[in-house]
Amino acid sequence: MNPRERILATLNHELPDRTPTDAWFHQEVRKRLLHEYETDDWSVVLADLGIEGWVDLQPSLAFPRFEERAVERPGGRPGRRAFWLDERTYEDGWGIRHRMGEGDWYEEWVAGPLQHAQTPADLDAYEFPSVADIREPEDYAAQVQALKQQGMFVRAGIDNPYKRAWMLRGMDNVLADYLINVEFLEALYDRLYALYTEIILRAVRAGVDMITYTGDIAMQDRIIMGPNPWRRIDKPRIAKMIQTARAVNPDVFFFIHSDGDVTDLMDDLIEVGFNVINPIQPECMDPAEVKKRWGDRITIHGGVSIQKTFPFGTPDEVRAEIEHLIRTCGYNGGLVVFPSNVIQPDTPTANIQACFHAARDFDLRSIAR
């Protein structure tokens, strides 16, 4: 199988020639791997690890007024063009402020432009991006088709509107809105969902294979805003968005990423139309149990802990964990081996190689059912 065929077989719950793999890498891990492989070409690293076939091609948002103010980072330090307030703090096109952490390894949220908004009318004072600000890749459909012909699986994605809302407003405010200012929250979500639905439609019309929807809605022991508030406010909007996209292409896959324990919402996520769930974080969800309960309706994209064996175990322990994951979750497809979030700098290179080589070399014929 070529990479595209392998991924499609897996998502369609057919047994591929081997289990597909995928990963997100911290920038320091990327630097280390490039150095250790003695190359400047990231594709060389991915080829050795066996991470193949995934490509992202999606519309973007233009922020003309932001671009007028955007400058290089002060002090000659590396960093994106942005409206820099000082060497560590910048404002993005949405007007959200971020601060770079020590060594620029991470960044934290500082403030959002809607922190003090109280009523739906207050939203009129904020300049939301509109559908007129959506920019598609040049010859979008032709590019997507060409990538497919090269054996690639093409994705496009959006933020979870909940994540965008709390970045605009502050998480404490948004969580309070779910309980005491629902009218405001729904007005904010309606604007965000309208914009994101149009972005999705542009991608689906261009022929992408999968839409990704990213942003945590869970902690390691519960749903952040609570299952019932999510069902009342988020669920109908997500369902409508997915239905709108599938009216254009009924076969497009929908992927949701949320760290934490989403068990209480698994049936709801499947009901609205998600068929790929990431990452099934093994600290708080048992991938094998998820496979038993929902494995005929979803693909598990994840299952590898980045808190335990991956950073702190031996390569043999990592290999054993990956082989156990494949035996219990990949016997009829429906599994993409994926560390449960960004691979962190505390993960040894030998463990990274052990993880992906174990998945690459595992003979699925030995467990086919």
NUKOL-485801 format. One line per field, with one value per residue (C-alpha): x, y, z; residue in three letters. Coordinates in steps of 0.02 Angstrom, whole numbers. Layout:
BEGIN
X (X ...)
Y (Y ...)
Z (Z ...)
res (ALA ...)
//
This chain:
BEGIN
X (0 53 31 -137 -207 -144 -227 -391 -398 -370 -504 -625 -590 -500 -336 -192 -20 42 -25 -10 80 74 153 174 352 412 530 676 643 641 809 883 821 886 1055 1060 1008 1138 1014 922 779 638 566 722 681 498 543 655 522 390 274 203 61 -8 -12 -104 -170 -301 -374 -306 -372 -303 -293 -252 -241 -132 -15 7 71 166 354 501 532 631 808 850 778 689 501 350 305 179 132 269 241 414 541 429 251 156 -20 -89 -214 -361 -296 -249 -90 37 198 347 414 591 695 541 494 313 200 58 -104 -99 -257 -397 -495 -664 -617 -732 -878 -1042 -1184 -1208 -1209 -1030 -975 -1013 -866 -744 -690 -715 -633 -764 -784 -707 -545 -531 -386 -377 -215 -185 -269 -332 -428 -289 -160 -267 -291 -105 -62 -186 -108 60 -11 -46 -194 -246 -311 -375 -424 -500 -488 -625 -731 -727 -539 -549 -683 -582 -429 -532 -618 -520 -561 -636 -756 -810 -840 -945 -1039 -1094 -1187 -1238 -1216 -1276 -1350 -1179 -1089 -1212 -1195 -1005 -1014 -1134 -1007 -863 -958 -1017 -837 -766 -904 -859 -675 -723 -834 -692 -582 -715 -756 -572 -576 -481 -498 -519 -565 -478 -558 -433 -445 -464 -637 -581 -465 -397 -552 -697 -769 -710 -878 -977 -1064 -1237 -1182 -1080 -1233 -1344 -1228 -1087 -1166 -1303 -1181 -1051 -1185 -1246 -1068 -1029 -1196 -1163 -994 -1059 -1195 -1050 -952 -1033 -868 -760 -687 -703 -567 -578 -432 -456 -338 -412 -557 -695 -785 -943 -960 -901 -1076 -1115 -955 -999 -1179 -1132 -1018 -840 -762 -581 -550 -381 -288 -380 -256 -206 -178 -366 -445 -404 -381 -426 -591 -627 -597 -718 -856 -841 -712 -837 -886 -724 -540 -424 -290 -174 -158 26 62 185 182 248 338 376 485 541 542 673 662 609 469 413 411 310 182 163 142 10 -82 -84 -138 -284 -339 -274 -333 -460 -390 -462 -297 -167 -21 5 87 -52 13 170 326 420 608 618 586 747 781 797 620 552 633 574 394 380 489 385 227 310 375 227 149 -38 -74 -32 -182 -309 -486)
Y (0 179 296 362 187 134 280 260 74 109 244 129 -11 -122 -206 -110 -181 -96 24 206 324 511 635 813 864 1002 1119 1065 882 924 1012 865 736 835 847 661 610 732 814 978 885 841 717 609 594 554 424 331 336 278 428 443 512 657 830 987 1110 1232 1405 1542 1705 1874 2015 2171 2293 2172 2151 2339 2336 2171 2183 2068 2019 2151 2114 2009 1852 1724 1736 1766 1933 2007 2163 2146 2239 2189 2050 1918 1979 1991 2019 1913 1956 1918 2043 1903 1933 1795 1789 1681 1572 1532 1486 1512 1331 1374 1524 1575 1670 1847 1938 1942 2084 2024 2004 2145 2116 2084 2081 2026 2209 2224 2105 2238 2340 2200 2179 1994 1920 1885 1764 1900 1874 1689 1651 1486 1409 1449 1321 1237 1093 1057 1052 933 817 818 772 628 565 567 450 582 601 783 872 1045 1107 1235 1278 1217 1376 1349 1369 1525 1596 1576 1650 1801 1815 1722 1545 1599 1715 1585 1452 1576 1618 1436 1460 1642 1730 1602 1734 1814 1649 1591 1756 1737 1556 1595 1716 1594 1445 1543 1588 1415 1329 1431 1386 1203 1216 1291 1144 1012 1085 1075 889 869 700 754 906 921 1009 1045 1115 1032 1012 894 880 713 677 775 882 1060 1150 996 872 952 1132 1062 967 1121 1246 1163 1002 1073 1195 1059 944 1080 1119 937 910 1064 995 820 891 935 773 635 542 676 620 727 719 793 822 844 795 722 606 629 467 559 634 490 444 627 652 501 558 730 649 633 470 498 533 597 559 440 495 333 416 436 328 146 131 -54 -17 123 1 -125 3 116 39 -8 176 273 267 291 416 410 293 325 406 552 560 388 256 364 490 383 201 101 71 -109 -48 75 -62 -175 -38 -1 -185 -202 -50 -124 -297 -227 -86 -117 -292 -232 -63 87 134 268 258 434 503 586 762 852 746 839 871 749 603 511 490 302 297 398 276 126 189 219 74 -45 13 11 -166 -249 -387 -353 -520 -602 -520 -506 -556)
Z (0 -27 123 65 38 209 298 204 241 425 435 345 471 348 392 311 273 432 562 508 624 652 773 830 878 994 902 1013 971 786 803 897 772 624 709 752 577 506 388 360 275 395 271 295 481 448 317 439 574 451 475 301 199 301 224 280 152 208 193 304 373 320 447 344 489 586 438 433 613 607 630 661 841 937 993 842 921 811 808 699 624 743 839 969 1133 1196 1163 1243 1216 1053 989 847 711 824 951 1073 1174 1206 1307 1262 1402 1452 1300 1190 1220 1259 1262 1376 1351 1422 1369 1242 1163 1227 1410 1466 1347 1436 1309 1129 1079 1144 1007 877 939 897 717 683 530 398 254 145 243 199 83 -9 -72 -254 -370 -212 -290 -414 -275 -172 -320 -360 -180 -184 -344 -253 -121 10 129 134 289 331 503 619 802 914 931 1120 1116 1007 1121 1280 1198 1145 1313 1447 1503 1669 1580 1451 1583 1681 1520 1505 1669 1686 1519 1392 1276 1255 1231 1099 1005 1008 952 812 738 757 689 537 496 528 432 278 299 308 155 53 102 70 -101 -143 -105 59 143 323 428 596 744 884 1058 1227 1304 1444 1591 1648 1752 1676 1536 1566 1547 1598 1482 1490 1452 1306 1244 1254 1173 1075 1013 899 818 786 715 596 540 501 415 306 253 220 109 -7 19 122 133 213 380 537 671 845 962 1147 1285 1442 1478 1349 1397 1450 1276 1166 1109 1075 974 867 851 781 653 715 656 710 895 956 1065 1185 1319 1407 1577 1590 1453 1416 1227 1231 1320 1197 1056 1131 1160 1008 893 759 739 766 727 875 825 975 1123 1166 1334 1334 1524 1570 1466 1315 1407 1554 1499 1407 1219 1254 1367 1233 1101 1216 1247 1062 1020 1157 1087 912 972 1072 956 779 737 608 564 656 740 700 823 889 1047 1145 1114 1060 1088 1224 1242 1389 1270 1221 1036 1061 1130 985 863 964 960 775 718 825 737 567 586 673 566 569 489 656 740 599 650)
res (MET ASN PRO ARG GLU ARG ILE LEU ALA THR LEU ASN HIS GLU LEU PRO ASP ARG THR PRO THR ASP ALA TRP PHE HIS GLN GLU VAL ARG LYS ARG LEU LEU HIS GLU TYR GLU THR ASP ASP TRP SER VAL VAL LEU ALA ASP LEU GLY ILE GLU GLY TRP VAL ASP LEU GLN PRO SER LEU ALA PHE PRO ARG PHE GLU GLU ARG ALA VAL GLU ARG PRO GLY GLY ARG PRO GLY ARG ARG ALA PHE TRP LEU ASP GLU ARG THR TYR GLU ASP GLY TRP GLY ILE ARG HIS ARG MET GLY GLU GLY ASP TRP TYR GLU GLU TRP VAL ALA GLY PRO LEU GLN HIS ALA GLN THR PRO ALA ASP LEU ASP ALA TYR GLU PHE PRO SER VAL ALA ASP ILE ARG GLU PRO GLU ASP TYR ALA ALA GLN VAL GLN ALA LEU LYS GLN GLN GLY MET PHE VAL ARG ALA GLY ILE ASP ASN PRO TYR LYS ARG ALA TRP MET LEU ARG GLY MET ASP ASN VAL LEU ALA ASP TYR LEU ILE ASN VAL GLU PHE LEU GLU ALA LEU TYR ASP ARG LEU TYR ALA LEU TYR THR GLU ILE ILE LEU ARG ALA VAL ARG ALA GLY VAL ASP MET ILE THR TYR THR GLY ASP ILE ALA MET GLN ASP ARG ILE ILE MET GLY PRO ASN PRO TRP ARG ARG ILE ASP LYS PRO ARG ILE ALA LYS MET ILE GLN THR ALA ARG ALA VAL ASN PRO ASP VAL PHE PHE PHE ILE HIS SER ASP GLY ASP VAL THR ASP LEU MET ASP ASP LEU ILE GLU VAL GLY PHE ASN VAL ILE ASN PRO ILE GLN PRO GLU CYS MET ASP PRO ALA GLU VAL LYS LYS ARG TRP GLY ASP ARG ILE THR ILE HIS GLY GLY VAL SER ILE GLN LYS THR PHE PRO PHE GLY THR PRO ASP GLU VAL ARG ALA GLU ILE GLU HIS LEU ILE ARG THR CYS GLY TYR ASN GLY GLY LEU VAL VAL PHE PRO SER ASN VAL ILE GLN PRO ASP THR PRO THR ALA ASN ILE GLN ALA CYS PHE HIS ALA ALA ARG ASP PHE ASP LEU ARG SER ILE ALA ARG)
//
